Amino acid sequence: MFSKRSFGRLEWAASWEDIWEAGLYFQRISELLEDAKEYAVFVGWQIDSRLPMLRISQRTGIPDPSLGNESLKNKILRICEEKKNFHFYILMWDHAYFYSFERELLQGRVWDDIHDRVHFVFDNRHPFGTAHHEKIVIIDGKIALCGGVDLCAERWDTPLHLYTDPRRSLNWKTEHHGPFHDLSVQVTGPVCSSILAHIGQRWSHISNIPFPKCDEKYFSKIRGGHQVYISRTIANIDAGQRGSPITREIEFLLRDLIRNVKRRLILEGQYYWSHLLNDSLISKMKQMKGKNFQVYLFLTDLTKMKSLTRYMSFFQLSLLQKLQEAAKEYDTKLFIGYPYSYPQDLYPHDPKPIYVHSKIVIVDNTFLSIGSANFASRAFRSDTELNLTLSAQNQAEMSYIDRFSRKVLNHWNVKNESSSHVRIHRVRAKLKNKEMSRKNRIISKLPWHLLFDPIVPWFYLAKWKIRKIERKHPYQLILFLSVIAIIGCVLSALIAGVTSWSESLYIIALSAVWLIPVPFTLVVIIAIIDVGPFRAAEMTVASLWIAGIIGYIFNRICPSLAERFYGGNITKKLRAALHQRKFSEVINVVFDPRLPLHNKIYFQGHYFIPFPWFLIINILVLPSAYYTFCLLIGLFIPKSW
């Protein structure tokens, strides 16, 4: 049914249970944590410590609203105190910084060192411009929850998607979040072992904190169950690594799912940005002409969004228009829905869009796929994603998928599968071409998809080219790096305002420290004696800024190449300190007098020290220290020199 490229593993699940909406998902996690014995693993695009969690009644063992809520952070701390050997492992995306105002501030400081058995790691070891997008919770290695739900308050909602619901916001007085739709799945059995191993592999690349391993003896006793395909998207950090640089299992999974459709396909997603998916659907429509083929597509109305992704609505509409034209040509029933919620007293006026955040694909009554991957190129080739696909092997599983399909259609009030009539929610079944002309034509023609949905990660082709040159033409690579070094020297000279040839020589030596093992401090002392402490301080600071930024970017974009320049100098102790990924450890490394400066720059880039930390240390703290050093040394040098 599926090609080998469509999945990483085919496993058995002892149970498969879909969880509708984040409200029930958060409640389920709260219950599972109370019963957990050994550890819990949280993996997410976003994890908010302030997330309200229902308290569990000690008498009944179920959530009791009368007891009030406790924050996720407080719940974690309480469980650590009550269960003396319990550990939490939190792996969260080190987010792009234009998301900072949408998130809890200083999340690293919020989670760092809150308890000896709470292990928090920022995940930024992925290509530039991509994201860690998985949403996974694992309890004791025996229960796994996967899907589209992030552990943050604004995701909270119920299947009713009420027009106004204060429970969606941490503070209803200052923030009003709209209706939100999401889905996840809870599985047990051997499939949990494979999911845990997948997370453990990523964890080991980032941190040296021991990660739990699955209990093989426990799972060896479980036989049979539901057949589940595990599909992933992983973009390796170096485009030139051996083997496939991009694990594209989800991309091939969607191709195979569409290829296996016989009658009806249901898609529910946040975005619809993939040319690949659109072309596959059009080809399937052509193949199924005259066979009563049905396609249901439920999406968020991006034109109503406040974020910058609203500009992708034009790109999305252009794809949907092609799909609509193909459906008309090949006699396919195509239903494109934008869900809305309406106030009861003003119906049908003042609609509010329901943010569809789920990512599901249903093929007839044979396959059901739930995961974190959107219908976008970045989900197929750039971001870190995980999807689980249930394959029906018997009549009971086929009946379950059929009931699930009807539940989706009923949820959006699509009556009898053939009518666009709605009751509670309005679904815009037709695209309005006039919306394209209402918007600014210049904005609509900008290539926003290159920013939000690149076909491959940014700089991937450049990295692949660099690695190819390195293997076949190493002298060209040396020339390329020399040009970058010269540009850095020129920038440093402009910042420092160089006025003589002697100052130029010092700038060249100091600015090239990211590439050449220059005895930086010794050169600074010589410069102090030659041109004076103030000029030496200005040149040192300018050189530190430029060398630090170029070196950090070089080491992050091409870590394997950079390792051949500097990697031999790292000790086990230093590697362990950097793997802790704590701000205090980074400070210790940067101010260790035994390490040359070029190694310090390399370590920060190679170990993907978060960019804000790098800026604080290398743009503020370290230059200030060197500036003070220059002035102090100047006090001990006779003016006659």
KEDRENFI-573367 format. One line per 8 residues: for each residue x, y, z of C-alpha. Coordinates in steps of 0.05 Angstrom, whole numbers. Example, Ala and Ser with C-alpha at 12.3 -4.5 7.8 and 13.67 -1.06 7.14 Angstrom:
// KEDRENFI-573367
246 -90 156; 273 -21 143
//
This chain:
// KEDRENFI-573367
0 0 0; 54 49 20; 124 56 -9; 182 46 39; 197 121 34; 130 138 66; 146 115 136; 204 103 183
173 46 221; 110 3 219; 89 -12 291; 32 -41 330; -11 1 377; -48 -35 433; -98 23 432; -114 84 388
-159 140 415; -172 207 382; -176 268 428; -217 327 403; -197 397 422; -143 422 469; -188 428 529; -197 352 533
-124 342 514; -99 384 572; -147 347 619; -121 280 595; -49 300 606; -66 324 676; -98 257 693; -40 217 663
12 256 702; -23 239 767; -19 165 751; 51 166 721; 105 126 756; 174 143 727; 178 201 678; 142 246 628
169 274 563; 142 339 533; 161 357 462; 133 419 430; 135 479 385; 112 518 447; 105 499 520; 77 551 567
91 543 642; 28 584 658; -19 534 624; -78 522 672; -85 448 690; -145 420 726; -132 393 796; -147 320 807
-190 299 866; -153 252 913; -219 220 931; -247 206 861; -184 208 819; -217 252 766; -212 327 752; -252 369 801
-268 441 777; -285 461 848; -212 452 867; -191 505 816; -131 502 770; -56 499 778; -5 521 727; 34 469 688
98 491 722; 68 485 792; 39 417 774; 107 393 751; 140 418 815; 86 386 858; 93 319 824; 169 322 832
159 332 907; 106 278 914; 142 226 871; 214 225 894; 244 190 832; 201 222 779; 235 260 721; 209 309 669
243 318 601; 223 381 563; 246 391 491; 221 457 462; 236 495 398; 283 554 408; 234 597 369; 245 649 316
249 716 351; 191 750 316; 148 701 356; 175 728 421; 117 775 435; 67 718 423; 100 673 475; 116 671 548
177 715 558; 245 686 578; 222 614 572; 293 589 581; 297 623 649; 227 600 668; 245 527 660; 319 526 674
340 498 742; 270 497 771; 284 427 798; 339 375 795; 293 326 761; 264 374 710; 309 373 649; 295 429 599
329 435 532; 319 486 476; 319 453 408; 351 497 355; 394 445 321; 359 449 254; 372 488 190; 365 563 192
293 586 180; 262 520 201; 227 498 265; 219 440 313; 144 430 302; 127 364 335; 76 361 391; 87 298 433
76 276 504; 101 209 530; 84 180 598; 130 125 626; 146 104 555; 80 67 552; 31 121 531; 42 171 476
1 230 452; 15 261 384; -20 311 340; -28 386 332; -39 411 403; 14 455 435; 17 462 510; -5 535 514
-68 569 538; -92 602 474; -102 532 443; -156 514 494; -226 503 467; -285 455 467; -321 422 408; -375 477 414
-325 531 393; -365 584 428; -363 654 400; -337 681 467; -303 638 519; -258 669 573; -226 601 587; -185 608 523
-143 663 554; -97 669 614; -124 739 626; -189 755 592; -182 829 609; -119 837 567; -125 783 514; -184 754 477
-169 690 438; -218 665 387; -246 595 373; -193 543 361; -199 472 333; -147 418 343; -138 342 345; -90 292 375
-86 217 384; -67 176 444; -33 109 431; -5 53 474; 37 -7 459; 102 -18 419; 90 44 377; 107 85 440
176 53 441; 191 78 370; 166 148 385; 209 151 448; 270 127 409; 257 180 357; 257 235 410; 316 205 446
358 208 383; 344 282 375; 356 294 449; 424 261 447; 446 308 391; 431 369 434; 443 349 506; 485 300 546
431 293 600; 413 219 602; 347 205 566; 301 147 585; 299 84 543; 240 41 527; 223 -22 566; 233 -76 514
210 -132 561; 144 -97 574; 129 -88 500; 152 -158 481; 90 -184 518; 42 -143 474; 20 -178 410; -26 -152 356
-69 -90 359; -74 -33 309; -24 -25 252; 6 45 254; 56 77 207; 105 127 237; 125 181 187; 174 238 198
203 301 168; 275 316 190; 321 365 155; 393 349 175; 433 408 197; 487 397 144; 461 389 73; 522 349 55
517 294 107; 521 223 83; 455 192 66; 392 233 52; 400 304 78; 324 308 87; 279 254 114; 216 265 72
171 208 97; 110 253 108; 115 281 37; 114 210 8; 60 190 58; 12 243 31; 27 221 -40; 11 149 -23
-52 168 16; -79 206 -44; -59 149 -90; -99 100 -48; -164 140 -48; -223 102 -78; -282 146 -62; -273 202 -11
-215 243 17; -221 289 77; -166 340 94; -166 385 154; -108 433 164; -81 500 185; -51 517 117; -56 495 45
9 518 14; 38 458 -23; 43 457 -99; 62 384 -92; -2 366 -54; -45 407 -101; -16 375 -163; -25 305 -133
-98 321 -118; -111 348 -188; -79 285 -218; -124 242 -175; -185 281 -197; -167 268 -269; -158 194 -254; -225 189 -218
-266 227 -270; -336 200 -273; -329 158 -209; -365 204 -159; -299 225 -126; -307 270 -65; -256 317 -32; -270 355 32
-221 408 53; -228 448 118; -179 506 128; -168 569 168; -191 632 134; -122 666 131; -152 731 106; -180 743 175
-116 729 213; -76 784 248; -8 752 239; 37 761 179; 15 694 151; -48 729 127; -7 751 67; -1 677 48
-77 677 37; -66 701 -34; -19 644 -48; -67 594 -15; -126 621 -55; -88 614 -120; -76 540 -106; -148 529 -85
-173 563 -149; -133 514 -190; -162 457 -150; -232 484 -159; -223 490 -234; -197 419 -238; -256 393 -197; -304 426 -245
-267 397 -306; -262 326 -278; -331 323 -246; -305 318 -175; -347 340 -115; -301 390 -80; -321 422 -14; -275 477 11
-295 502 79; -274 561 123; -305 548 191; -336 606 229; -371 616 296; -429 665 303; -458 701 364; -528 673 378
-560 742 386; -529 771 322; -532 711 276; -514 713 218; -476 778 229; -406 791 257; -375 721 245; -311 700 279
-264 652 243; -248 586 277; -173 575 275; -165 504 247; -100 478 275; -111 403 267; -73 364 214; -112 303 192
-121 262 128; -177 210 121; -177 163 61; -244 128 53; -251 81 112; -180 52 105; -130 104 130; -131 158 184
-69 202 192; -61 250 251; 2 290 265; 38 357 268; 51 367 193; 13 422 156; -2 418 82; 59 460 66
127 450 35; 163 467 100; 125 410 134; 150 362 80; 223 383 75; 243 433 129; 211 428 197; 215 371 246
148 334 242; 116 269 264; 52 237 237; 17 172 258; -26 136 207; -76 82 226; -84 29 172; -151 -9 177
-139 -84 177; -208 -108 197; -281 -89 197; -278 -58 266; -222 -10 246; -257 7 181; -321 23 219; -281 67 267
-250 108 210; -318 114 178; -348 140 243; -290 188 251; -302 215 180; -375 227 195; -357 260 261; -312 310 224
-366 326 174; -419 333 229; -371 376 270; -372 427 214; -447 415 200; -439 386 131; -506 352 126; -510 283 96
-441 291 64; -473 326 4; -499 392 28; -464 456 49; -522 472 97; -497 494 165; -529 507 233; -480 528 288
-419 542 244; -418 576 177; -372 544 126; -353 585 65; -360 532 11; -338 576 -47; -277 618 -58; -292 691 -71
-249 715 -128; -265 787 -112; -225 782 -47; -162 778 -90; -178 845 -123; -194 880 -58; -124 873 -32; -66 914 -53
-40 884 -118; 32 898 -101; 27 861 -34; -9 803 -66; 46 794 -118; 103 792 -68; 134 722 -61; 112 711 10
118 636 2; 194 642 -3; 193 670 68; 139 628 101; 142 564 60; 209 551 26; 213 487 -15; 278 469 21
309 502 83; 343 569 73; 417 564 53; 410 490 40; 432 495 -32; 489 541 -12; 511 492 42; 507 434 -8
549 474 -57; 601 490 -3; 607 417 16; 614 398 -57; 669 449 -67; 703 425 -3; 707 354 -30; 726 369 -102
759 438 -101; 786 453 -31; 826 513 -57; 763 547 -80; 734 539 -10; 797 571 20; 789 629 -29; 715 637 -11
730 639 64; 787 688 51; 739 735 15; 691 731 75; 750 747 121; 770 807 79; 698 834 81; 699 826 156
764 865 161; 736 921 119; 673 926 162; 715 927 226; 759 982 197; 699 1024 179; 669 1016 249; 735 1032 284
753 1089 237; 822 1064 218; 870 1120 199; 938 1087 189; 971 1025 160; 992 1000 229; 920 1003 253; 900 966 190
947 909 207; 918 903 276; 847 903 248; 866 848 199; 896 805 254; 839 816 304; 781 810 254; 806 744 226
804 709 293; 741 671 273; 780 636 218; 853 637 240; 879 619 310; 905 689 325; 933 701 396; 880 754 405
898 780 474; 972 785 456; 955 825 393; 911 871 435; 968 884 484; 1016 900 427; 964 948 398; 957 983 465
1031 995 467; 1033 1018 395; 971 1061 385; 948 1073 456; 894 1042 500; 835 1081 472; 848 1066 399; 865 994 416
800 988 454; 759 1015 395; 792 968 346; 785 909 393; 710 920 403; 697 930 329; 737 867 312; 701 826 366
633 846 338; 649 828 267; 690 765 281; 639 740 330; 579 748 284; 614 719 222; 643 661 262; 576 645 296
538 645 230; 592 604 195; 593 552 251; 517 547 254; 507 541 179; 564 492 167; 580 458 234; 613 397 203
659 439 161; 675 484 220; 691 424 264; 749 406 218; 778 475 231; 770 476 307; 738 412 333; 803 378 354
814 426 412; 750 409 451; 756 367 514; 705 319 543; 694 365 602; 682 426 557; 636 386 512; 596 364 573
590 436 598; 565 462 531; 516 404 525; 483 429 589; 458 488 547; 455 534 607; 472 608 605; 518 601 665
559 546 631; 566 588 568; 592 647 609; 643 601 642; 667 577 574; 672 646 544; 712 674 603; 757 614 611
828 644 602; 855 576 579; 814 577 515; 834 619 454; 781 666 427; 771 631 361; 752 567 399; 702 606 441
668 632 378; 668 563 347; 638 530 409; 580 578 412; 562 568 339; 575 494 335; 534 479 397; 479 524 374
480 570 434; 414 610 428; 425 675 389; 402 722 445; 453 690 491; 506 700 438; 488 773 429; 490 787 503
557 753 512; 593 774 448; 563 841 433; 558 868 504; 594 829 558; 658 806 523; 672 872 486; 660 910 551
710 864 586; 762 875 532; 750 950 531; 761 953 606; 822 908 598; 853 956 547; 843 1016 592; 872 980 653
933 956 614; 942 1027 590; 949 1051 662; 1012 1009 671; 1046 1029 606; 1092 1090 611; 1068 1148 569; 1139 1154 540
1126 1088 502
//
